[in-house]
Amino acid sequence: MKVKELSEKQKEFLKNVFEIDELPEEKELKEFLEEKGCKLYECKGCGKLIFHDNYEFWNLTDCCDDNSKLVEDGVLCEVCYARTPENLKDWIFFRPTWYQKVDFEK
C-alpha cells in the first residue's frame, strides 16, 4: 500500500505523529514507517493497521493511539485483545500493588 492510498484523515494523522508538513505520496507505507523507525503491523483479529514507534502503538486505521498487545504471531489491537480469555484472566486475578491485607484484630 502506498501512502497516497490512505485517507486524508490518515495522512493528517501521520503528519501530526511525525510532526512533518508533507508525506512522500509515492512511497510504500511500510517503507515510510521503517524510515521513521517504526514497524507496521496488521491486527490478527480485525485487520486494522497498527504501527509501533519504539515507544507506543498507533492505530492508523482509527487515527488514534492504541493499547495493542504483542502476541506470538503478531499484534492484537486493544479492542480485539479486550475480547481474549487472557485479558479476562488478567482482570479476574488483578490485585493492585497498593493492596494490603489488614488485620482488624489488633
All heavy atoms as an XYZ file, in Angstrom:
899
protein
N       0.844     -1.171      0.000
C       0.000      0.000      0.000
C       0.896      1.243      0.000
O       1.809      1.358      0.786
C      -0.898     -0.021      1.241
C      -1.564      1.297      1.523
S      -2.486      1.335      3.070
C      -4.103      1.025      2.449
N       0.575      2.145     -0.875
C       1.316      3.405     -0.957
C       0.676      4.439     -0.030
O      -0.508      4.356      0.291
C       1.327      3.918     -2.389
C       2.151      3.037     -3.328
C       2.476      3.790     -4.594
C       3.277      2.942     -5.544
N       4.664      2.803     -5.165
N       1.472      5.399      0.371
C       0.989      6.457      1.256
C      -0.192      7.181      0.625
O      -1.154      7.535      1.312
C       2.136      7.445      1.601
C       1.616      8.649      2.355
C       3.228      6.737      2.392
N      -0.165      7.378     -0.698
C      -1.249      8.108     -1.370
C      -2.593      7.382     -1.288
O      -3.638      7.988     -1.489
C      -0.887      8.390     -2.828
C      -0.839      7.167     -3.716
C      -0.475      7.567     -5.131
C      -0.399      6.345     -6.033
N       0.016      6.720     -7.379
N      -2.593      6.089     -0.963
C      -3.839      5.319     -0.858
C      -4.547      5.521      0.485
O      -5.685      5.084      0.656
C      -3.543      3.834     -1.063
C      -3.025      3.506     -2.455
C      -2.612      2.051     -2.590
O      -3.415      1.177     -2.220
O      -1.478      1.802     -3.045
N      -3.888      6.181      1.423
C      -4.503      6.446      2.721
C      -5.552      7.539      2.584
O      -5.495      8.364      1.675
C      -3.436      6.896      3.725
C      -2.348      5.894      4.066
C      -1.271      6.567      4.926
C      -2.908      4.682      4.785
N      -6.492      7.559      3.520
C      -7.495      8.629      3.526
C      -6.827      9.931      3.967
O      -5.730      9.928      4.533
C      -8.639      8.277      4.488
O      -8.180      8.345      5.826
N      -7.492     11.041      3.713
C      -6.939     12.341      4.127
C      -6.776     12.398      5.643
O      -5.800     12.946      6.152
C      -7.840     13.489      3.642
C      -7.742     13.747      2.158
C      -6.317     14.013      1.688
O      -5.614     14.824      2.331
O      -5.898     13.405      0.690
N      -7.719     11.809      6.364
C      -7.635     11.787      7.829
C      -6.395     11.016      8.287
O      -5.685     11.453      9.193
C      -8.908     11.149      8.405
C      -8.944     11.133      9.905
C     -10.241     10.512     10.419
C     -10.234     10.444     11.935
N     -11.435      9.819     12.461
N      -6.117      9.891      7.639
C      -4.949      9.085      7.993
C      -3.652      9.821      7.656
O      -2.683      9.775      8.414
C      -4.991      7.732      7.281
C      -6.076      6.820      7.815
C      -6.289      5.594      6.949
O      -6.252      5.667      5.721
N      -6.525      4.462      7.600
N      -3.645     10.524      6.535
C      -2.465     11.299      6.160
C      -2.201     12.408      7.177
O      -1.061     12.627      7.590
C      -2.632     11.896      4.761
C      -2.590     10.865      3.650
C      -2.840     11.536      2.309
C      -2.986     10.519      1.204
N      -3.304     11.167     -0.080
N      -3.245     13.106      7.581
C      -3.094     14.166      8.582
C      -2.625     13.579      9.913
O      -1.803     14.175     10.614
C      -4.411     14.929      8.777
C      -4.736     15.883      7.665
C      -3.645     16.924      7.439
O      -3.152     17.530      8.424
O      -3.267     17.134      6.266
N      -3.128     12.406     10.248
C      -2.708     11.727     11.471
C      -1.207     11.443     11.440
O      -0.492     11.735     12.400
C      -3.514     10.429     11.622
C      -3.135      9.608     12.815
C      -3.420     10.035     14.103
C      -2.500      8.390     12.659
C      -3.076      9.276     15.205
C      -2.144      7.608     13.747
C      -2.434      8.059     15.035
N      -0.720     10.909     10.327
C       0.718     10.634     10.197
C       1.543     11.918     10.271
O       2.600     11.949     10.913
C       1.010      9.906      8.888
C       0.641      8.428      8.827
C       0.870      7.880      7.422
C       1.427      7.624      9.848
N       1.070     12.970      9.635
C       1.783     14.251      9.687
C       1.896     14.745     11.132
O       2.941     15.251     11.539
C       1.074     15.307      8.844
C       1.214     15.109      7.352
C       0.430     16.200      6.631
C       0.389     15.961      5.143
N      -0.423     16.992      4.455
N       0.822     14.587     11.886
C       0.833     15.025     13.286
C       1.729     14.147     14.149
O       2.463     14.665     14.998
C      -0.588     15.042     13.855
C      -1.424     16.151     13.279
O      -0.914     17.188     12.871
N      -2.723     15.940     13.215
N       1.681     12.850     13.956
C       2.503     11.939     14.752
C       3.985     12.222     14.524
O       4.770     12.283     15.469
C       2.173     10.463     14.427
C       3.217      9.519     15.021
C       0.791     10.092     14.943
N       4.371     12.412     13.264
C       5.784     12.612     12.931
C       6.193     14.086     12.843
O       7.344     14.391     12.559
C       6.128     11.880     11.631
C       5.963     10.391     11.756
C       5.019      9.716     10.999
C       6.733      9.665     12.643
C       4.860      8.343     11.115
C       6.587      8.299     12.775
C       5.647      7.636     12.009
N       5.230     14.979     13.064
C       5.481     16.416     13.027
C       6.175     16.849     11.740
O       7.246     17.456     11.743
C       6.293     16.843     14.256
C       5.573     16.568     15.552
C       6.399     16.893     16.785
O       7.627     17.103     16.659
O       5.811     16.940     17.866
N       5.535     16.487     10.619
C       6.040     16.853      9.298
C       4.932     17.559      8.517
O       3.754     17.434      8.845
C       6.565     15.621      8.508
C       5.473     14.546      8.377
C       7.803     15.041      9.169
C       5.873     13.341      7.540
N       5.333     18.279      7.471
C       4.361     19.024      6.666
C       3.889     18.253      5.445
O       2.754     18.404      5.009
C       4.962     20.360      6.216
C       5.215     21.289      7.393
O       4.427     21.253      8.358
O       6.211     22.040      7.340
N       4.761     17.436      4.872
C       4.433     16.699      3.652
C       4.764     15.219      3.815
O       5.719     14.861      4.497
C       5.204     17.257      2.458
C       4.852     18.681      2.102
C       3.418     18.857      1.654
O       2.906     17.970      0.925
O       2.796     19.859      2.028
N       3.975     14.390      3.143
C       4.226     12.947      3.122
C       4.728     12.531      1.740
O       4.294     13.102      0.740
C       2.940     12.173      3.431
C       2.398     12.280      4.853
C       1.014     11.658      4.936
C       3.333     11.620      5.840
N       5.592     11.540      1.681
C       6.038     11.030      0.374
C       4.939     10.146     -0.224
O       4.875      8.947      0.033
C       7.292     10.230      0.724
C       7.089      9.807      2.144
C       6.273     10.874      2.787
N       4.067     10.733     -1.002
C       2.862     10.069     -1.518
C       3.156      8.791     -2.313
O       2.381      7.847     -2.272
C       2.064     11.039     -2.400
C       1.557     12.260     -1.672
C       0.261     12.029     -0.930
O      -0.515     11.153     -1.335
O       0.032     12.736      0.066
N       4.260      8.750     -3.045
C       4.560      7.596     -3.909
C       5.274      6.465     -3.170
O       5.457      5.390     -3.727
C       5.396      8.045     -5.109
C       4.654      8.958     -6.064
C       3.391      8.329     -6.649
O       3.405      7.131     -6.988
O       2.380      9.040     -6.756
N       5.661      6.700     -1.952
C       6.416      5.705     -1.186
C       5.474      4.668     -0.581
O       4.327      4.972     -0.246
C       7.207      6.398     -0.084
C       8.270      5.533      0.550
C       9.172      6.368      1.422
C      10.274      6.891      0.526
N      11.382      7.478      1.231
N       5.963      3.440     -0.445
C       5.193      2.392      0.231
C       5.060      2.776      1.705
O       6.007      3.262      2.319
C       5.903      1.041      0.116
C       5.859      0.427     -1.263
C       4.455     -0.013     -1.672
O       3.685     -0.488     -0.804
O       4.122      0.133     -2.860
N       3.887      2.538      2.286
C       3.630      2.883      3.677
C       4.624      2.195      4.612
O       5.199      2.826      5.501
C       2.192      2.514      4.055
C       1.804      2.757      5.511
C       1.933      4.231      5.871
C       0.394      2.257      5.776
N       4.841      0.915      4.385
C       5.759      0.159      5.241
C       7.168      0.748      5.174
O       7.832      0.913      6.200
C       5.779     -1.314      4.811
C       6.625     -2.187      5.686
C       6.536     -3.642      5.280
C       7.393     -4.492      6.198
N       7.330     -5.903      5.887
N       7.611      1.094      3.993
C       8.941      1.680      3.799
C       9.043      3.037      4.505
O      10.035      3.334      5.177
C       9.214      1.833      2.302
C      10.574      2.351      1.953
C      10.735      2.544      0.444
O       9.995      1.909     -0.344
O      11.598      3.354      0.074
N       8.006      3.871      4.361
C       7.982      5.179      5.012
C       8.084      5.031      6.528
O       8.873      5.717      7.187
C       6.708      5.942      4.633
C       6.458      7.150      5.482
C       7.247      8.283      5.356
C       5.438      7.155      6.415
C       7.026      9.395      6.154
C       5.205      8.263      7.208
C       6.001      9.396      7.080
N       7.300      4.118      7.086
C       7.313      3.916      8.537
C       8.653      3.365      9.016
O       9.151      3.764     10.073
C       6.161      3.003      8.960
C       4.766      3.616      8.825
C       3.690      2.584      9.085
C       4.602      4.810      9.754
N       9.250      2.468      8.236
C      10.564      1.931      8.607
C      11.619      3.036      8.635
O      12.489      3.042      9.495
C      10.972      0.803      7.650
C      10.222     -0.481      7.903
C      10.490     -1.559      6.858
O      11.170     -1.281      5.844
O      10.007     -2.685      7.064
N      11.543      3.967      7.699
C      12.473      5.100      7.683
C      12.320      5.964      8.933
O      13.270      6.603      9.370
C      12.242      5.970      6.442
C      12.734      5.347      5.167
C      12.413      6.193      3.943
O      11.810      7.290      4.098
O      12.751      5.756      2.834
N      11.128      5.971      9.490
C      10.857      6.742     10.706
C      11.149      5.918     11.961
O      10.878      6.361     13.073
C       9.394      7.213     10.729
C       9.049      8.181      9.630
C       9.765      9.482      9.847
C       9.379     10.523      8.821
N      10.154     11.739      8.973
N      11.654      4.699     11.783
C      11.986      3.846     12.923
C      10.806      3.085     13.489
O      10.828      2.660     14.640
N       9.765      2.924     12.683
C       8.540      2.261     13.141
C       8.359      0.915     12.458
O       8.927      0.654     11.404
C       7.319      3.126     12.835
S       7.364      4.736     13.622
N       7.527      0.091     13.060
C       7.192     -1.201     12.474
C       5.688     -1.251     12.249
O       4.917     -0.915     13.147
C       7.632     -2.335     13.396
C       7.359     -3.695     12.817
C       8.097     -4.782     13.545
C       7.612     -6.119     13.052
N       8.526     -6.863     12.303
N       5.288     -1.661     11.056
C       3.875     -1.735     10.693
C       3.345     -3.137     10.959
O       3.987     -4.130     10.616
C       3.688     -1.385      9.211
C       2.261     -1.398      8.672
C       1.408     -0.338      9.356
C       2.267     -1.180      7.163
N       2.190     -3.202     11.595
C       1.522     -4.471     11.885
C       0.093     -4.417     11.361
O      -0.446     -3.345     11.112
C       1.424     -4.725     13.396
C       2.730     -4.869     14.114
C       3.316     -3.780     14.753
C       3.376     -6.092     14.200
C       4.502     -3.905     15.442
C       4.568     -6.235     14.887
C       5.126     -5.134     15.506
O       6.298     -5.260     16.194
N      -0.504     -5.596     11.261
C      -1.930     -5.697     10.972
C      -2.535     -6.516     12.096
O      -2.027     -7.584     12.433
C      -2.143     -6.390      9.627
C      -3.565     -6.365      9.162
C      -3.730     -6.913      7.749
O      -2.842     -6.691      6.908
O      -4.746     -7.586      7.520
N      -3.598     -6.015     12.714
C      -4.236     -6.728     13.814
C      -4.677     -8.111     13.342
O      -5.319     -8.244     12.297
C      -5.430     -5.941     14.341
S      -6.361     -6.820     15.610
N      -4.315     -9.120     14.123
C      -4.672    -10.505     13.771
C      -6.163    -10.758     13.900
O      -6.690    -11.681     13.301
C      -3.918    -11.495     14.673
C      -2.425    -11.506     14.444
C      -2.141    -12.062     13.088
C      -0.665    -12.143     12.823
N      -0.357    -12.593     11.504
N      -6.856     -9.923     14.674
C      -8.282    -10.127     14.877
C      -9.157     -9.440     13.847
O     -10.072    -10.039     13.289
N      -8.859     -8.165     13.563
C      -9.762     -7.394     12.709
C      -9.093     -6.786     11.484
O      -9.766     -6.232     10.622
C     -10.420     -6.289     13.530
S      -9.246     -5.089     14.192
N      -7.761     -6.846     11.412
C      -7.061     -6.338     10.237
C      -6.717     -4.857     10.261
O      -6.234     -4.321      9.266
N      -6.970     -4.173     11.384
C      -6.620     -2.752     11.460
C      -5.115     -2.583     11.345
O      -4.347     -3.421     11.794
C      -7.098     -2.151     12.780
C      -8.586     -2.015     12.868
C      -9.005     -1.394     14.185
C     -10.520     -1.267     14.230
N     -10.977     -0.725     15.519
N      -4.700     -1.470     10.747
C      -3.278     -1.158     10.608
C      -2.781     -0.493     11.888
O      -3.347      0.513     12.337
C      -3.035     -0.240      9.419
C      -3.316     -0.834      8.051
C      -3.127      0.219      6.964
C      -2.426     -2.030      7.784
N      -1.741     -1.066     12.465
C      -1.156     -0.584     13.716
C       0.337     -0.400     13.479
O       0.960     -1.230     12.836
C      -1.343     -1.631     14.841
C      -2.788     -2.102     14.975
C      -0.776     -1.140     16.165
C      -3.732     -1.128     15.585
N       0.911      0.676     13.973
C       2.364      0.777     13.918
C       2.916      1.133     15.288
O       2.223      1.694     16.136
C       2.844      1.740     12.821
C       2.524      3.196     13.011
C       3.446      4.044     13.614
C       1.331      3.723     12.553
C       3.164      5.386     13.771
C       1.034      5.060     12.701
C       1.953      5.899     13.313
N       4.156      0.740     15.501
C       4.824      0.964     16.773
C       6.061      1.815     16.535
O       6.840      1.539     15.628
C       5.207     -0.378     17.411
C       5.648     -0.250     18.817
N       6.966     -0.173     19.171
C       4.935     -0.174     19.971
C       7.059     -0.056     20.489
N       5.844     -0.055     21.005
N       6.233      2.840     17.353
C       7.361      3.769     17.164
C       8.457      3.574     18.216
O       9.185      4.498     18.530
C       6.875      5.215     17.164
C       6.269      5.645     18.496
O       6.267      4.845     19.458
O       5.797      6.791     18.587
N       8.557      2.362     18.751
C       9.505      2.019     19.813
C       9.172      2.686     21.134
O       9.976      2.675     22.057
C      10.956      2.320     19.405
C      11.410      1.422     18.289
O      11.156      0.225     18.311
N      12.073      1.991     17.307
N       7.991      3.269     21.214
C       7.514      3.836     22.470
C       6.071      3.416     22.720
O       5.730      2.951     23.787
C       7.641      5.358     22.470
C       7.170      5.992     23.747
C       7.896      5.845     24.924
C       5.983      6.718     23.787
C       7.447      6.398     26.110
C       5.541      7.291     24.971
C       6.266      7.131     26.125
O       5.824      7.684     27.289
N       5.226      3.599     21.707
C       3.829      3.219     21.848
C       3.245      2.770     20.513
O       3.831      2.964     19.464
C       3.004      4.363     22.430
C       2.884      5.586     21.555
C       2.103      6.700     22.236
O       1.012      6.416     22.769
O       2.584      7.834     22.234
N       2.067      2.163     20.605
C       1.353      1.726     19.417
C       0.429      2.834     18.944
O      -0.153      3.561     19.743
C       0.501      0.474     19.719
C       1.305     -0.781     19.863
C       1.616     -1.277     21.115
C       1.747     -1.464     18.738
C       2.347     -2.446     21.256
C       2.483     -2.630     18.864
C       2.781     -3.121     20.127
N       0.294      2.931     17.624
C      -0.609      3.887     16.988
C      -1.529      3.125     16.047
O      -1.072      2.311     15.266
C       0.178      4.928     16.195
C       1.091      5.750     17.039
C       2.420      5.501     17.278
C       0.769      6.930     17.752
N       2.926      6.469     18.085
C       1.942      7.363     18.405
C      -0.398      7.676     17.906
C       1.973      8.505     19.199
C      -0.357      8.816     18.691
C       0.821      9.217     19.325
N      -2.815      3.397     16.129
C      -3.812      2.763     15.276
C      -4.022      3.671     14.066
O      -4.669      4.706     14.168
C      -5.105      2.582     16.076
C      -6.174      1.861     15.312
O      -6.270      1.981     14.099
N      -7.008      1.130     16.026
N      -3.461      3.263     12.935
C      -3.560      4.077     11.721
C      -4.953      4.006     11.111
O      -5.417      4.960     10.498
C      -2.504      3.640     10.700
C      -2.421      4.434      9.409
C      -2.214      5.918      9.683
C      -1.317      3.900      8.527
N      -5.650      2.908     11.299
C      -6.999      2.764     10.750
C      -7.965      3.734     11.422
O      -8.746      4.406     10.756
C      -7.497      1.313     10.926
O      -6.577      0.441     10.266
C      -8.881      1.129     10.322
N      -7.899      3.829     12.764
C      -8.811      4.699     13.516
C      -8.192      6.045     13.884
O      -8.839      6.872     14.518
C      -9.275      4.001     14.791
C     -10.095      2.760     14.506
O     -10.687      2.663     13.412
O     -10.141      1.867     15.379
N      -6.917      6.245     13.521
C      -6.209      7.504     13.765
C      -6.176      7.884     15.250
O      -6.642      8.959     15.647
C      -6.810      8.639     12.946
S      -6.722      8.342     11.175
N      -5.632      6.986     16.054
C      -5.522      7.248     17.487
C      -4.390      6.410     18.072
O      -3.892      5.502     17.415
C      -6.830      6.925     18.200
S      -7.355      5.198     18.012
N      -4.008      6.720     19.314
C      -3.047      5.850     19.964
C      -3.781      4.581     20.357
O      -5.010      4.535     20.365
C      -2.370      6.532     21.155
C      -3.334      6.902     22.255
O      -4.535      7.030     21.991
O      -2.873      7.076     23.396
N      -3.061      3.537     20.654
C      -3.699      2.230     20.812
C      -2.939      1.428     21.855
O      -1.719      1.448     21.896
C      -3.669      1.503     19.460
C      -4.672      0.367     19.386
O      -5.823      0.648     19.023
O      -4.306     -0.777     19.684
N      -3.667      0.735     22.697
C      -3.053     -0.157     23.682
C      -3.020     -1.574     23.131
O      -3.559     -2.497     23.716
C      -3.819     -0.111     25.005
C      -3.669      1.214     25.701
O      -2.583      1.777     25.724
N      -4.746      1.731     26.248
N      -2.371     -1.713     21.995
C      -2.260     -3.023     21.348
C      -1.406     -3.950     22.188
O      -0.652     -3.514     23.056
C      -1.631     -2.878     19.965
O      -2.431     -2.063     19.150
N      -1.516     -5.219     21.893
C      -0.771     -6.234     22.628
C      -0.025     -7.110     21.634
O      -0.619     -7.645     20.705
C      -1.756     -7.075     23.449
C      -1.151     -8.168     24.246
C      -0.573     -7.649     25.532
C      -0.204     -8.817     26.430
N       0.368     -8.434     27.658
N       1.289     -7.243     21.846
C       2.065     -8.169     21.026
C       1.703     -9.586     21.427
O       1.693     -9.906     22.614
C       3.562     -7.953     21.236
C       4.184     -6.757     20.530
C       5.611     -6.556     20.992
C       4.138     -6.922     19.033
N       1.383    -10.394     20.440
C       1.096    -11.809     20.682
C       2.106    -12.631     19.889
O       2.915    -12.089     19.150
C      -0.360    -12.166     20.293
C      -1.350    -11.512     21.242
C      -0.686    -11.784     18.872
N       2.036    -13.925     20.066
C       3.031    -14.814     19.479
C       3.249    -14.600     17.982
O       4.366    -14.600     17.501
C       2.608    -16.260     19.740
C       3.738    -17.241     19.722
C       3.292    -18.597     20.221
O       3.072    -18.741     21.423
O       3.155    -19.487     19.367
N       2.175    -14.411     17.247
C       2.290    -14.316     15.788
C       1.910    -12.951     15.230
O       1.524    -12.829     14.085
C       1.449    -15.414     15.131
C      -0.009    -15.359     15.541
O      -0.325    -14.703     16.552
O      -0.838    -15.974     14.857
N       2.024    -11.901     16.039
C       1.713    -10.569     15.533
C       1.216     -9.635     16.618
O       1.746     -9.592     17.710
N       0.146     -8.900     16.297
C      -0.409     -7.895     17.208
C      -1.923     -8.003     17.230
O      -2.547     -8.301     16.213
C      -0.008     -6.471     16.727
C      -0.819     -5.401     17.406
C       1.453     -6.225     16.953
N      -2.502     -7.737     18.401
C      -3.942     -7.570     18.527
C      -4.196     -6.128     18.944
O      -3.543     -5.623     19.867
C      -4.523     -8.503     19.589
C      -4.583     -9.980     19.257
C      -5.052    -10.770     20.473
C      -5.502    -10.240     18.082
N      -5.116     -5.444     18.266
C      -5.463     -4.082     18.671
C      -6.137     -4.154     20.042
O      -6.513     -5.233     20.501
C      -6.368     -3.410     17.638
S      -8.050     -4.052     17.557
N      -6.311     -3.003     20.686
C      -6.845     -3.038     22.040
C      -8.266     -3.602     22.101
O      -8.627     -4.251     23.079
C      -6.770     -1.676     22.712
C      -7.618     -0.592     22.114
C      -7.416      0.735     22.847
O      -7.750      0.809     24.038
O      -6.918      1.669     22.227
N      -9.063     -3.401     21.067
C     -10.433     -3.925     21.064
C     -10.412     -5.455     20.977
O     -11.093     -6.140     21.739
C     -11.256     -3.321     19.906
C     -12.613     -3.985     19.787
C     -11.390     -1.821     20.085
N      -9.606     -5.993     20.071
C      -9.531     -7.453     19.924
C      -8.892     -8.096     21.153
O      -9.328     -9.150     21.602
C      -8.756     -7.830     18.663
S      -9.639     -7.396     17.150
N      -7.872     -7.442     21.720
C      -7.236     -8.000     22.913
C      -8.207     -8.011     24.093
O      -8.210     -8.943     24.897
C      -5.974     -7.227     23.281
C      -5.331     -7.776     24.525
C      -4.707     -9.021     24.510
C      -5.366     -7.077     25.726
C      -4.136     -9.555     25.657
C      -4.796     -7.606     26.865
C      -4.185     -8.839     26.830
O      -3.633     -9.363     27.967
N      -9.052     -6.985     24.179
C     -10.020     -6.910     25.274
C     -10.979     -8.100     25.260
O     -11.525     -8.468     26.300
C     -10.807     -5.610     25.185
N     -11.154     -8.720     24.118
C     -12.079     -9.854     23.987
C     -11.417    -11.210     24.228
O     -12.088    -12.233     24.154
C     -12.680     -9.849     22.584
C     -13.505     -8.619     22.303
C     -14.035     -8.623     20.890
N     -14.812     -7.422     20.638
C     -14.914     -6.828     19.484
N     -14.295     -7.316     18.432
N     -15.643     -5.744     19.349
N     -10.120    -11.234     24.515
C      -9.415    -12.502     24.663
C      -9.556    -13.060     26.080
O      -9.712    -12.309     27.042
C      -7.908    -12.348     24.362
O      -7.332    -11.469     25.342
C      -7.662    -11.828     22.960
N      -9.488    -14.381     26.194
C      -9.518    -15.006     27.528
C      -8.347    -14.550     28.403
O      -8.493    -14.421     29.615
C      -9.413    -16.506     27.233
C      -9.831    -16.660     25.810
C      -9.484    -15.368     25.131
N      -7.192    -14.293     27.795
C      -6.025    -13.843     28.561
C      -6.321    -12.526     29.269
O      -5.995    -12.338     30.439
C      -4.826    -13.678     27.631
C      -3.583    -13.193     28.336
C      -2.428    -12.924     27.383
O      -2.453    -13.389     26.237
O      -1.505    -12.225     27.812
N      -6.974    -11.601     28.572
C      -7.313    -10.315     29.171
C      -8.336    -10.498     30.293
O      -8.217     -9.876     31.345
C      -7.860     -9.364     28.114
C      -8.142     -7.997     28.686
O      -7.286     -7.360     29.275
N      -9.370     -7.537     28.531
N      -9.317    -11.356     30.076
C     -10.323    -11.618     31.104
C      -9.658    -12.180     32.358
O      -9.954    -11.753     33.475
C     -11.373    -12.596     30.572
C     -12.495    -12.965     31.542
C     -13.266    -11.716     31.967
C     -13.421    -13.969     30.903
N      -8.716    -13.097     32.153
C      -7.989    -13.692     33.284
C      -7.229    -12.609     34.042
O      -7.228    -12.590     35.282
C      -7.032    -14.761     32.776
C      -6.205    -15.430     33.865
C      -5.170    -16.340     33.278
C      -4.117    -15.447     32.691
N      -2.904    -15.964     32.259
N      -6.602    -11.689     33.327
C      -5.873    -10.608     33.980
C      -6.791     -9.759     34.856
O      -6.421     -9.341     35.951
C      -5.179     -9.713     32.949
C      -3.990    -10.394     32.293
O      -3.504    -11.405     32.835
O      -3.543     -9.904     31.236
N      -8.013     -9.503     34.377
C      -8.948     -8.700     35.159
C      -9.469     -9.462     36.371
O      -9.662     -8.892     37.439
C     -10.118     -8.241     34.287
C      -9.772     -7.036     33.496
C      -9.451     -6.995     32.174
C      -9.654     -5.702     33.960
N      -9.146     -5.717     31.792
C      -9.263     -4.904     32.872
C      -9.838     -5.101     35.204
C      -9.067     -3.529     32.992
C      -9.635     -3.728     35.313
C      -9.258     -2.961     34.213
N      -9.707    -10.746     36.213
C     -10.230    -11.537     37.325
C      -9.206    -11.640     38.458
O      -9.546    -11.524     39.636
C     -10.648    -12.947     36.840
C     -11.884    -12.828     35.948
C     -10.909    -13.874     38.015
C     -12.273    -14.104     35.240
N      -7.960    -11.852     38.112
C      -6.916    -12.052     39.117
C      -6.121    -10.790     39.438
O      -5.100    -10.850     40.114
C      -5.968    -13.169     38.669
C      -6.663    -14.485     38.548
C      -6.851    -15.071     37.310
C      -7.172    -15.131     39.664
C      -7.516    -16.280     37.183
C      -7.829    -16.336     39.554
C      -8.005    -16.917     38.321
N      -6.597     -9.637     38.986
C      -5.894     -8.377     39.202
C      -5.869     -8.027     40.688
O      -6.883     -8.036     41.360
C      -6.586     -7.260     38.421
C      -6.009     -5.896     38.683
C      -4.776     -5.547     38.173
C      -6.711     -4.974     39.446
C      -4.235     -4.290     38.407
C      -6.177     -3.721     39.686
C      -4.938     -3.374     39.166
N      -4.677     -7.738     41.201
C      -4.511     -7.232     42.561
C      -3.647     -5.988     42.486
O      -2.497     -6.062     42.090
C      -3.823     -8.261     43.451
C      -4.744     -9.346     43.925
C      -4.012    -10.280     44.821
N      -3.785     -9.635     46.109
C      -3.560    -10.299     47.212
N      -3.490    -11.603     47.206
N      -3.375     -9.661     48.347
N      -4.199     -4.866     42.865
C      -3.406     -3.635     42.817
C      -2.150     -3.757     43.671
O      -2.141     -4.457     44.688
C      -4.348     -2.579     43.405
C      -5.707     -3.175     43.362
C      -5.539     -4.651     43.386
N      -1.109     -3.062     43.293
C       0.150     -3.126     44.050
C      -0.007     -2.504     45.426
O       0.729     -2.843     46.343
C       1.274     -2.394     43.292
O       0.836     -1.063     43.021
C       1.600     -3.100     41.993
N      -0.974     -1.645     45.597
C      -1.178     -0.996     46.888
C      -2.049     -1.819     47.821
O      -2.249     -1.466     48.974
C      -1.782      0.397     46.714
C      -2.928      0.451     45.746
C      -2.866      0.801     44.443
C      -4.300      0.127     46.004
N      -4.102      0.729     43.856
C      -5.004      0.310     44.799
C      -5.002     -0.309     47.103
C      -6.364      0.078     44.683
C      -6.363     -0.538     46.981
C      -7.029     -0.345     45.783
N      -2.580     -2.945     47.335
C      -3.453     -3.794     48.147
C      -2.666     -4.427     49.280
O      -1.599     -4.990     49.081
C      -4.074     -4.890     47.272
C      -4.888     -5.910     48.037
C      -6.200     -5.633     48.398
C      -4.332     -7.130     48.413
C      -6.947     -6.562     49.100
C      -5.083     -8.051     49.123
C      -6.388     -7.761     49.464
O      -7.117     -8.674     50.169
N      -3.189     -4.319     50.494
C      -2.579     -4.951     51.657
C      -3.662     -5.590     52.500
O      -4.752     -5.019     52.664
C      -1.816     -3.938     52.501
C      -0.623     -3.323     51.834
C       0.060     -2.316     52.753
O      -0.394     -2.060     53.863
N       1.138     -1.733     52.262
N      -3.342     -6.734     53.061
C      -4.277     -7.376     53.961
C      -4.233     -6.640     55.283
O      -3.174     -6.332     55.816
C      -3.914     -8.834     54.149
C      -4.952     -9.610     54.901
C      -4.688    -11.085     54.855
C      -5.776    -11.769     55.634
N      -5.915    -13.149     55.318
N      -5.401     -6.321     55.839
C      -5.485     -5.579     57.094
C      -5.980     -6.509     58.173
O      -6.962     -7.229     58.021
C      -6.439     -4.370     56.941
C      -6.591     -3.630     58.242
C      -5.970     -3.454     55.829
N      -5.297     -6.467     59.283
C      -5.682     -7.275     60.445
C      -6.457     -6.372     61.400
O      -5.887     -5.494     62.065
C      -4.441     -7.863     61.104
C      -4.793     -8.773     62.270
O      -5.983     -9.076     62.463
O      -3.862     -9.191     62.987
N      -7.765     -6.575     61.487
C      -8.615     -5.737     62.336
C      -8.636     -6.221     63.781
O      -9.260     -5.617     64.643
C     -10.030     -5.686     61.771
C     -10.122     -4.924     60.489
C     -10.193     -5.579     59.276
C     -10.132     -3.539     60.481
C     -10.282     -4.886     58.097
C     -10.216     -2.834     59.303
C     -10.295     -3.509     58.108
N      -7.976     -7.323     64.076
C      -7.944     -7.884     65.412
C      -6.999     -7.110     66.334
O      -7.091     -7.227     67.548
C      -7.497     -9.347     65.360
C      -8.421    -10.245     64.528
C      -9.800    -10.405     65.154
O      -9.904    -10.506     66.391
O     -10.791    -10.416     64.388
N      -6.087     -6.383     65.820
C      -5.101     -5.663     66.643
C      -5.665     -4.447     67.309
O      -6.461     -3.747     66.936
C      -3.885     -5.269     65.791
C      -3.099     -6.447     65.373
C      -1.890     -5.957     64.619
C      -1.029     -7.159     64.194
N       0.136     -6.757     63.479
